[in-house]
Amino acid sequence: MPGDIVLIVGSDPGRVETDLGAGMVACPSCGGVLGPWSFARRRSLRGEEDPVVLRPRRARCRSCLSTHVLLPDVVLLRRADTVGVIGRAVVARASGSGHRRIAEQLERPASTVRGWLRRFLAAAARVATHFTVWAHALDPNLGPIEPAGGALADALEAIGAAARAASLRLGPRPPWSWVSVLTVGGVVSNTNSPWLAP
């Protein structure tokens, strides 16, 4: 619905419901408490093995009355594939594979994979900076993240450091799920929408 703000949450719908009911989900607009407010439309994403069918929860702030769509951490904005699939493509590209070979391995259209990779590569320096800042915010004792040999490698190194720090501090989650959470699903978005700041 127009006007809704996206919030990335965990992938367990039961936990999301429990947290909403207990007033444990904060409004990203004002810091107020979010409560249940219907559902967004049902959608299906292409997962690593099977389709992922979801019906995202909508929530409304009890203070500012803004509405939010709560997307699970397997989602990236405006993408038909899960973040894990897109992450596998990025890692394969960093290992030297071309987009056609990656597309064949993932059983996705070459043009789709090429689009993901182009967008990620275009944002690689921003990704490296963003996740480096997050890694140090989550683990103030973390030493410098050394350059890994190029923009793509540097971005993946920073993602790894931030994901490790986040999992140790906030609880385990797959690294690419942290990418969804810490960029509010926007890491390969076609717009430069703001990502979550530490």
C-alpha positions in Angstrom: 0.0 0.0 0.0 1.4 3.5 -0.8 2.8 5.2 2.2 3.9 1.9 3.9 7.4 1.8 5.2 9.3 -1.5 4.9 10.9 -3.0 8.0 12.9 -6.2 7.8 12.2 -8.8 10.5 13.0 -12.4 11.2 11.7 -15.2 8.9 9.6 -16.9 11.6 6.0 -15.6 11.3 5.1 -17.0 14.8 7.9 -15.0 16.4 6.9 -11.9 14.5 3.3 -12.2 15.8 4.5 -12.8 19.3 6.9 -9.8 19.2 4.1 -7.6 17.7 1.6 -8.7 20.4 4.1 -8.0 23.2 4.9 -4.5 21.9 8.5 -5.5 21.1 8.7 -4.1 17.6 9.7 -0.4 17.4 8.4 2.0 14.7 11.3 3.0 12.4 9.6 6.4 11.9 9.2 7.6 15.5 10.4 4.8 17.9 6.9 4.1 19.1 5.3 0.6 19.4 4.0 -1.3 16.4 0.9 -3.4 16.6 -0.7 -5.8 14.1 -2.5 -4.2 11.2 -3.6 -6.8 8.6 -1.4 -8.4 5.9 0.2 -7.4 2.6 -0.6 -9.5 -0.5 0.7 -13.1 -0.7 3.8 -13.5 -2.8 6.1 -16.3 -3.8 9.9 -15.9 -4.1 12.3 -18.3 -5.9 14.4 -19.9 -3.1 17.6 -21.8 -3.3 15.7 -25.1 -3.6 12.0 -24.5 -3.3 9.7 -21.5 -3.7 9.3 -19.4 -0.5 5.6 -18.4 -0.1 4.9 -15.5 2.3 2.2 -13.2 3.3 4.0 -10.3 4.9 2.5 -8.8 8.1 1.5 -5.2 8.2 1.8 -3.2 11.3 0.7 0.2 12.5 2.4 2.5 15.0 0.4 3.3 18.1 2.0 6.7 18.3 2.4 8.2 14.8 -0.1 5.9 13.1 2.3 5.2 10.2 1.9 1.8 8.6 4.7 -0.7 7.9 5.2 -3.9 5.9 7.2 -6.4 7.9 9.3 -8.4 5.4 11.2 -11.5 6.4 15.0 -11.4 6.2 15.0 -13.6 3.1 13.6 -10.8 1.0 15.2 -8.0 -1.0 13.1 -5.2 -2.3 11.6 -5.7 -5.7 13.4 -9.0 -6.3 11.7 -12.3 -7.2 14.5 -14.3 -5.7 15.6 -14.7 -2.0 18.6 -12.9 -0.7 20.5 -16.2 -0.4 20.1 -16.9 -4.1 21.4 -13.4 -5.0 24.2 -13.7 -2.5 25.3 -17.0 -4.1 25.5 -15.2 -7.4 27.6 -12.4 -6.0 30.0 -14.8 -4.3 30.3 -16.8 -7.5 31.1 -13.6 -9.4 33.8 -12.8 -6.9 35.3 -16.3 -7.5 35.6 -15.4 -11.2 32.4 -16.9 -12.8 30.6 -14.9 -15.4 26.9 -14.1 -15.3 25.9 -16.8 -17.9 27.6 -19.6 -16.0 26.1 -18.4 -12.7 22.7 -18.2 -14.3 23.0 -21.7 -15.5 24.1 -23.0 -12.0 21.2 -21.1 -10.3 18.7 -22.0 -13.1 17.8 -18.3 -13.5 17.6 -16.1 -16.6 21.0 -14.7 -17.6 19.6 -11.2 -17.8 18.3 -11.5 -14.3 21.6 -12.5 -12.9 23.4 -9.9 -14.9 21.1 -7.3 -13.4 21.8 -8.4 -9.8 25.6 -8.4 -10.5 25.6 -5.0 -12.2 23.7 -3.4 -9.4 25.8 -5.0 -6.7 29.0 -4.0 -8.4 27.8 -0.5 -8.9 27.2 -0.3 -5.2 30.2 -2.3 -4.0 32.1 0.7 -2.5 29.0 1.8 -0.7 28.4 -1.8 0.5 32.0 -2.1 1.8 31.7 1.2 3.7 28.2 0.5 5.1 29.1 -2.9 6.4 32.5 -1.8 7.8 30.7 0.8 9.8 28.2 -1.8 11.0 30.9 -4.3 11.9 32.7 -1.7 14.1 29.4 -0.5 15.6 28.5 -4.1 16.6 32.0 -5.0 17.7 34.0 -1.9 19.0 37.0 -4.2 19.6 37.1 -5.3 16.0 40.4 -4.4 14.3 40.6 -2.9 10.8 39.0 -4.7 7.9 41.9 -5.2 5.5 41.4 -4.6 1.8 40.6 -7.9 0.0 41.7 -7.0 -3.5 39.0 -5.0 -5.3 35.7 -3.4 -4.8 33.7 -6.7 -4.9 36.1 -8.6 -2.6 36.2 -5.6 -0.2 32.4 -5.6 -0.1 32.2 -9.3 0.7 34.9 -9.0 3.4 33.0 -6.2 5.1 29.7 -8.1 4.8 31.4 -11.2 6.5 32.8 -9.1 9.3 29.5 -7.3 10.0 27.5 -10.6 9.8 29.9 -12.3 12.3 29.7 -9.3 14.6 25.9 -9.1 14.3 25.4 -12.8 14.9 27.6 -12.8 18.0 25.9 -9.8 19.5 22.3 -10.2 18.4 21.9 -13.9 17.7 22.6 -16.2 14.7 21.3 -15.4 11.3 22.7 -16.4 7.9 25.1 -13.7 6.5 22.9 -12.8 3.6 20.0 -12.4 5.9 22.0 -9.8 7.7 22.6 -8.1 4.4 18.8 -7.8 4.0 18.3 -6.5 7.5 21.1 -4.0 7.5 20.2 -2.5 4.1 16.4 -2.7 4.7 16.3 -5.1 1.7 17.9 -2.5 -0.6 21.3 -3.8 -1.4 20.5 -4.4 -5.0 17.6 -2.0 -5.2 17.3 0.1 -8.4 17.0 3.2 -6.2 19.5 4.7 -3.7 17.0 4.5 -0.8 18.6 4.9 2.6 20.0 1.9 4.4 19.8 1.2 8.1 22.3 3.4 10.0 24.1 2.0 13.0 
